[in-house]
Amino acid sequence: MALNLLQIYEKVIVSAFALCVCKLKTFRKTLSLTYNFKNGSFLRFVVSLTLALAATWLMLSGYFKPMLLTLGVISIATVIGLCHRMKIIDFETAPYQTTVRSIRYFAWLFIEIVKANMQVVKAVLNVNLEISPTLVRVPMPQTTDIGRTIFANSITLTPGTVSVDMEDDEILVHALLSEMSDPDDFKEMGERAAWSVGETHIPLENKVK
């Protein structure tokens, strides 16, 4: 009985491998019509996305049995194939090439959160309760959805400010204190958020250290 199951398993693996080879041939023929291969950017996106999916599978599974690993490979290949058919294998689908920049940005953001938290606590604990809620529109210098999302979330994470709405190239921000409502005060955060996701064409007046 065990031998029969092993034979069935081997046949399934061979069939799946043959199917993957056939799909790969078709996949390769259509790639040149869909993506620009300059500087190997597409290959980097595929590799980084594959590694991220593999790491996620291994962390959630925790097993290294042949059958589970085979299912993992098939699942990852399916996801990559679906992303290819949807034409979304790009920087926003696999934003792992700027991981170091993102870590540096969030380290800077943590310091800004601590500063803003102290400012809000000081205002709230004041006997006169010196708060002055204000709505202000802040320009968004980012050109990608992920850059804008990080910028908007960074504003919300910072105590005293909340991103209320995003429209065109601006974010409507609710500020608890009037001194937090100056659009120029968000400029550095916006530039750093853009820099963290690889939008290097945006000049940083305050060089990121």
C-alpha positions as CSV (number, residue, x, y, z in Angstrom):
1,M,0.0,0.0,0.0
2,A,2.8,2.4,0.9
3,L,4.6,1.5,-2.3
4,N,1.5,2.3,-4.4
5,L,1.1,5.7,-2.7
6,L,4.7,6.5,-3.4
7,Q,4.3,5.6,-7.1
8,I,1.2,7.8,-7.3
9,Y,3.0,10.6,-5.6
10,E,5.9,10.3,-8.1
11,K,3.6,10.3,-11.1
12,V,1.8,13.5,-9.8
13,I,5.2,15.2,-9.3
14,V,6.4,14.2,-12.8
15,S,3.1,15.4,-14.3
16,A,3.2,18.7,-12.4
17,F,6.8,19.3,-13.5
18,A,5.9,18.6,-17.2
19,L,3.0,21.0,-17.0
20,C,5.3,23.7,-15.5
21,V,7.8,23.2,-18.3
22,C,5.1,23.6,-20.9
23,K,3.7,26.7,-19.2
24,L,7.2,28.1,-18.9
25,K,7.8,27.9,-22.6
26,T,4.6,29.9,-23.3
27,F,5.5,32.3,-20.5
28,R,8.9,33.0,-22.0
29,K,7.5,33.7,-25.5
30,T,5.1,36.4,-24.1
31,L,7.4,38.1,-21.7
32,S,9.2,40.1,-24.3
33,L,5.8,41.5,-25.5
34,T,4.8,42.6,-22.0
35,Y,7.8,43.8,-20.1
36,N,10.9,45.9,-20.6
37,F,14.0,43.8,-19.7
38,K,16.4,46.7,-19.5
39,N,18.8,46.4,-16.5
40,G,17.1,43.1,-15.7
41,S,14.4,44.8,-13.7
42,F,11.7,42.2,-14.5
43,L,14.0,39.4,-13.4
44,R,14.8,41.2,-10.1
45,F,11.1,41.6,-9.4
46,V,10.4,37.9,-10.1
47,V,13.3,36.7,-8.0
48,S,12.5,39.0,-5.0
49,L,8.7,38.1,-5.2
50,T,9.6,34.4,-5.4
51,L,11.9,34.6,-2.4
52,A,9.4,36.6,-0.3
53,L,6.6,34.0,-1.1
54,A,9.0,31.1,-0.3
55,A,10.0,32.6,3.0
56,T,6.4,33.3,3.9
57,W,5.4,29.7,3.0
58,L,8.2,28.2,5.1
59,M,7.4,30.4,8.1
60,L,3.8,29.6,8.1
61,S,4.3,25.9,7.4
62,G,7.4,25.0,9.4
63,Y,7.7,21.6,7.7
64,F,10.3,20.4,5.1
65,K,8.6,17.3,3.9
66,P,8.8,16.7,0.2
67,M,5.0,16.8,-0.4
68,L,4.6,20.1,1.4
69,L,7.6,21.6,-0.3
70,T,6.2,20.5,-3.7
71,L,2.9,22.1,-2.9
72,G,4.7,25.2,-1.9
73,V,6.6,25.4,-5.2
74,I,3.3,24.8,-7.1
75,S,1.6,27.6,-5.1
76,I,4.4,30.0,-5.7
77,A,4.5,29.3,-9.4
78,T,0.7,29.8,-9.5
79,V,1.0,33.2,-7.8
80,I,3.8,34.3,-10.1
81,G,1.8,33.1,-13.2
82,L,-1.3,35.0,-12.0
83,C,0.7,38.2,-11.4
84,H,2.1,37.8,-14.9
85,R,-1.3,37.4,-16.5
86,M,-2.5,40.5,-14.6
87,K,0.7,42.4,-15.7
88,I,1.4,43.5,-12.1
89,I,4.9,42.1,-11.7
90,D,6.6,45.5,-10.9
91,F,8.0,47.5,-8.1
92,E,4.7,47.9,-6.3
93,T,4.0,44.2,-6.3
94,A,7.6,43.3,-5.1
95,P,8.9,46.4,-3.3
96,Y,11.7,44.4,-1.6
97,Q,14.6,46.0,-3.4
98,T,14.4,49.1,-1.2
99,T,14.2,47.3,2.1
100,V,17.3,49.0,3.6
101,R,15.8,52.4,2.6
102,S,12.5,51.5,4.2
103,I,14.2,50.4,7.4
104,R,16.1,53.7,7.6
105,Y,12.9,55.7,6.9
106,F,10.9,53.9,9.7
107,A,13.8,54.5,12.1
108,W,13.6,58.2,11.3
109,L,9.8,58.1,11.5
110,F,9.9,56.5,15.0
111,I,12.0,59.5,16.3
112,E,9.4,61.9,14.8
113,I,6.6,60.0,16.4
114,V,8.3,60.3,19.8
115,K,8.7,64.0,19.3
116,A,5.1,64.6,18.2
117,N,3.9,62.4,21.1
118,M,5.7,64.6,23.6
119,Q,4.2,67.7,21.9
120,V,0.7,66.4,22.1
121,V,1.0,65.2,25.7
122,K,2.3,68.7,26.7
123,A,-0.6,70.4,25.1
124,V,-3.2,68.1,26.5
125,L,-1.8,68.2,30.1
126,N,-1.7,72.0,29.9
127,V,-4.2,73.7,32.3
128,N,-5.7,75.7,29.5
129,L,-5.9,72.6,27.2
130,E,-4.3,74.4,24.3
131,I,-5.6,72.4,21.4
132,S,-6.8,74.0,18.1
133,P,-8.1,71.4,15.6
134,T,-7.4,72.3,12.0
135,L,-7.9,70.9,8.6
136,V,-5.1,71.4,6.1
137,R,-4.3,70.2,2.6
138,V,-0.8,68.7,2.2
139,P,0.8,68.2,-1.2
140,M,1.9,64.7,-2.1
141,P,5.2,64.6,-4.1
142,Q,5.1,60.8,-4.6
143,T,4.3,59.3,-8.0
144,T,3.5,55.7,-7.0
145,D,0.6,54.4,-5.0
146,I,2.9,52.7,-2.5
147,G,4.8,55.9,-1.9
148,R,1.5,57.8,-1.3
149,T,0.2,55.1,1.0
150,I,3.3,55.2,3.1
151,F,3.2,59.0,3.3
152,A,-0.5,59.0,4.3
153,N,0.0,56.3,6.9
154,S,3.0,58.0,8.3
155,I,0.9,61.1,8.9
156,T,-1.7,59.1,10.7
157,L,0.9,57.3,12.8
158,T,2.3,60.6,14.0
159,P,0.4,61.7,17.1
160,G,-1.7,64.8,16.5
161,T,-2.3,64.4,12.8
162,V,-4.6,62.1,10.9
163,S,-5.0,61.6,7.1
164,V,-8.7,62.2,6.4
165,D,-8.8,62.0,2.6
166,M,-6.6,61.7,-0.5
167,E,-7.6,63.7,-3.6
168,D,-5.6,64.3,-6.7
169,D,-2.1,65.3,-5.5
170,E,-3.1,66.4,-2.0
171,I,-3.9,64.8,1.4
172,L,-6.5,66.3,3.7
173,V,-5.0,66.2,7.1
174,H,-6.6,66.9,10.5
175,A,-4.2,68.4,12.9
176,L,-4.9,68.6,16.7
177,L,-2.7,71.7,17.2
178,S,-2.3,74.8,14.9
179,E,1.4,74.5,15.0
180,M,1.1,71.1,13.3
181,S,-1.0,72.4,10.4
182,D,1.8,74.0,8.3
183,P,2.0,72.1,5.0
184,D,5.7,72.9,4.9
185,D,6.2,70.8,8.0
186,F,5.2,67.7,6.1
187,K,7.6,68.3,3.2
188,E,10.5,66.4,4.7
189,M,8.3,63.5,5.6
190,G,6.9,63.4,2.1
191,E,10.3,63.4,0.5
192,R,11.7,60.8,2.8
193,A,8.6,58.6,2.2
194,A,9.2,58.9,-1.6
195,W,12.9,58.2,-1.1
196,S,12.2,55.1,1.0
197,V,10.3,53.4,-1.9
198,G,13.0,54.3,-4.5
199,E,11.6,57.5,-6.0
200,T,15.1,59.0,-6.2
201,H,14.0,61.5,-8.8
202,I,12.5,63.6,-6.0
203,P,15.2,65.9,-4.6
204,L,15.8,65.8,-0.9
205,E,16.6,69.2,0.4
206,N,17.5,67.6,3.8
207,K,19.8,64.8,2.8
208,V,18.8,61.5,4.3
209,K,21.6,60.3,6.6
